Amino acid sequence: MNTPVKPSIALITTTVLQVKFFLVPHLNALAERYEVTLILKNDFPEILDSLRLPVRFHFVPIERAVSPKRDLRALWSLFWYLRKERFVLVHTVNPKAGLLGIVAAWFARTPIRIHTFQGEIWANKTGLWRQILRGMDWLVGRLASHLTVVSESERQVLIQEGLISARKSCVLAHGSIGGVNLELFKSDQQLRVSQRAALGYREQDVVFTYLGRLTRDKGLLELREAFGALAAVHPQAQLLLIGPDEDQIVEQYQPLCAAYPGRVQFQPYTATPQLALQTADVLMLPSHREGFGVVIIEAAALGIPAIGSQIYGISDAMVDHDTGLMFPCGNIEALRECMQQLLNVDLRRRLGLAAQVRVRRDFDQRMVVQAFLEYYQELLRGRL
């Protein structure tokens, strides 16, 4: 008796870190049903090896930064590979992977071409550059056969901007790209005490934690000013920033560090965010643009409330005055006021408990991955 041939599909992204933090459960689940090829830039080979994914790999140097010559080479490489392999479905995740991968898949005549929108680079740009970046998203929206968006608020903005259609786009489950692994992200008082002690925090300290790429568009310069005003009055306030510095943020924080020695700490990239978040009392995401804000729901799983800017994407990850506090994007005084309010331990506990209840109900990783599998199954129905 012949074993049925599994449909051959491909996922395309730009970096191993995207795979590690968002796509591992999807790839493991998909590999049980399909022949899966992961196409990406192998920028962290040691991390990729450690993931032990049950998929094939094809490496293409897709760069995040705009580089016409390298981008054209990557596009040509993707086109020839997709045409040779004749995948029945190609799914792109990440803006640059979406542009190059969807264009290549369209020329290669791949029947099902999915792109996932998860935050727009043009959202906080102006002038000609904004129009160029919007045009790229418009092209992806036209050439993809199907679109998923990581939050309903982002989807509505993209529809209103005329970049995607309501007909071919959807949000899976309640949003996010992969939900939260509730077995991994769970509060542990003993671990919390040891993690805080390792960083020199006292029991009475209130640690405001940012976890992610250190860039200007994450609102970190506004956070610097807001914390400086708060720290001058409240000695228990502490600031911890965790992540790779991609925009010379550490250098720009030096005057603040000098003014409040020991109260502003930086930690590098972490492969274990579930441990890093144990130190936090409040999760900070004062970002200028987000597709969703996964770190908010990861912190919520630990019972940690968030402060986030009032922008699409973040508005799906948290509920203002219920699971955290929101402020007008870029408003330093409003950000400081939110931080001051959450110096109150009773308010932090109330918001943190509500956040934990919500993430367990709506963002369990198993539920999100199941919605992902059902979406694929529906698209591939009749092609199996």
C-alpha positions, -999 to +999 in steps of 0.1 A: +000+000+000+015+033-011+019+060+015+000+092+005+023+120-007+023+149+016+018+183+000+050+203-003+049+238+013+074+265+021+077+292+047+099+322+041+114+347+066+145+368+071+161+357+103+165+327+126+153+348+155+119+351+139+118+313+137+130+308+173+106+332+190+075+328+168+074+299+143+088+268+161+054+254+172+039+261+138+067+243+120+066+213+143+028+210+138+029+215+100+057+189+096+033+162+108+010+169+078+031+184+051+066+183+036+079+216+049+108+237+037+120+267+056+136+294+035+156+321+054+189+338+059+210+316+082+222+345+104+224+325+136+233+289+126+240+277+161+205+288+172+189+271+141+208+239+148+196+239+184+160+241+174+161+206+157+132+214+134+117+185+114+119+205+081+141+210+051+162+242+049+171+264+020+192+294+027+188+327+008+205+359+021+173+380+025+184+412+042+162+433+065+177+465+053+170+479+018+198+470-006+187+470-043+215+448-056+213+422-029+175+423-029+174+416-066+198+387-062+177+372-034+145+377-055+161+358-084+173+330-061+139+327-046+122+326-080+144+298-094+141+277-062+103+281-060+099+273-097+121+242-094+104+228-063+068+236-074+054+241-038+016+241-036+018+268-009+043+295+001+038+315+033+059+346+040+064+362+074+083+395+078+080+426+055+111+420+034+104+382+031+069+391+021+079+415-007+106+392-022+089+359-014+054+368-027+067+384-059+089+353-065+060+330-058+037+349-081+062+347-110+068+310-101+030+304-104+027+290-068-010+284-064-014+295-028+006+325-017+001+337+019+016+367+036+013+375+073+013+413+081+028+420+116+035+457+117+042+482+090+076+499+085+059+529+069+036+536+099+059+562+114+076+574+083+069+605+062+073+618+027+085+598-003+100+570+018+066+564+034+049+562+000+075+538-013+071+515+017+033+517+014+036+508-022+056+477-013+028+465+010+002+473-016+021+451-041+023+422-016-014+426-009-022+424-046+000+395-055-007+373-024-037+350-028-044+351+009-034+373+038-033+369+075-029+398+100-017+395+136-044+419+150-078+431+140-069+467+145-039+464+122-062+446+096-087+475+097-059+501+092-046+482+062-081+479+047-087+516+053-054+525+037-064+506+006-035+482+009-054+449+014-089+437+008-113+425+035-122+395+013-087+379+012-075+388+047-083+375+082-070+373+117-065+338+131-080+331+165-078+363+187-046+375+170-008+373+176+014+352+154+018+323+178+002+330+211+019+322+244+034+289+256+017+289+290+039+260+302+069+281+296+056+316+306+043+310+341+050+329+373+075+314+397+081+333+430+113+315+439+127+322+404+116+358+406+134+364+439+167+348+425+165+367+392+159+401+409+187+394+435+211+387+407+205+421+393+207+438+427+170+447+430+154+450+465+120+438+474+105+473+475+119+483+441+095+486+412+112+474+380+099+488+347+111+464+320+114+467+283+122+436+263+129+438+226+151+454+200+166+487+212+155+511+185+141+546+184+108+534+169+101+514+200+097+547+219+128+543+240+139+580+238+105+590+252+109+563+279+143+578+288+127+612+295+097+598+313+118+576+336+142+605+343+113+626+356+099+597+376+132+587+391+138+622+404+109+618+428+105+581+434+137+563+445+121+528+442+117+532+404+141+511+384+145+507+346+157+475+329+161+473+291+168+439+275+176+433+239+201+440+211+211+476+206+204+484+170+202+522+172+230+533+197+203+535+224+228+526+252+250+556+243+219+579+243+210+567+278+244+575+293+234+609+308+204+592+325+226+564+337+250+590+352+222+609+369+208+577+385+237+553+390+226+517+392+189+524+385+191+520+347+204+486+336+209+470+302+209+433+294+218+419+259+198+397+237+182+368+257+172+334+244+150+329+275+125+358+277+104+337+301+133+341+326+141+377+319+105+388+325+105+372+360+123+403+373+096+427+360+069+445+379+056+464+348+062+456+311+070+487+290+061+490+253+060+527+243+064+518+207+055+540+176+044+509+156+035+473+163+016+446+146+006+431+179+030+433+208+036+397+217+058+406+247+028+421+263+009+388+264+040+370+274+043+393+304+006+389+310+010+351+313+033+359+343+007+382+358+026+414+349+007+444+337+018+465+308+022+502+298+018+506+261+012+534+236-022+539+221-016+525+186-031+497+166-016+463+174-009+472+210-046+479+215-053+442+207-026+429+230-039+448+261-070+464+274-066+500+288-073+502+326-081+465+327-048+446+319-026+477+318-024+514+311-022+531+277-010+566+268-010+587+236+020+576+215+050+600+220+035+618+250+063+618+276+042+633+304+014+608+299+039+580+299+054+593+331+019+595+347+012+559+338+045+548+353+037+567+385+003+551+388+018+517+386+041+523+415+009+513+434+012+477+442-025+471+445-032+485+411-004+464+396-018+432+412-053+439+399-042+447+364-018+418+363-044+393+374-068+405+348-040+403+322-033+367+332-069+356+330-072+372+295-041+356+281-051+321+293-085+325+277-076+341+244-039+335+236-030+300+246-004+289+220-021+256+214-053+274+204-035+298+180-015+270+164-047+249+159-063+279+141-032+281+119-034+244+110-072+247+102-065+277+080-039+257+060-063+227+058-091+248+044-068+264+018-054+231+007-087+213+007-091+197-027-054+197-034-046+168-010 
